[in-house]
């Protein structure tokens, strides 16, 4: 259902989610372990919104 949506948003807050967000967005592709990768990486129109604490483990870059 999420993959069929025209727009999908993930809202991620807090330092406890920083490692998870980094894996979903930039880690090795493993949708069995990180099911959110199926949407975050493969669905046009998917946006990930996060606060600074959740983004702390993301490296700068595209």
C-alpha positions, 0 to 999 in steps of 0.5 A, a space after each residue: 500500500 505504501 509503495 502505491 501511494 503518490 506521496 509518502 512521508 517518514 517523520 523521524 525524531 530523536 537521537 535514539 533513531 539516528 542509527 536506524 535512519 542512517 541504515 535506512 537511508 544510506 546503509 547497505 540495502 537489506 529490506 528484510 532487516 530494514 523494511 522502510 528501505 522498500 519505500 524510502 529508496 524505491 518510491 518516487 515522492 517519498 520524503 524523509 523528514 527528521 530533526 537534527 538529533 535523528 540526522 546526527 549519524 547521516 554523512 553530508 552529501 546527496 
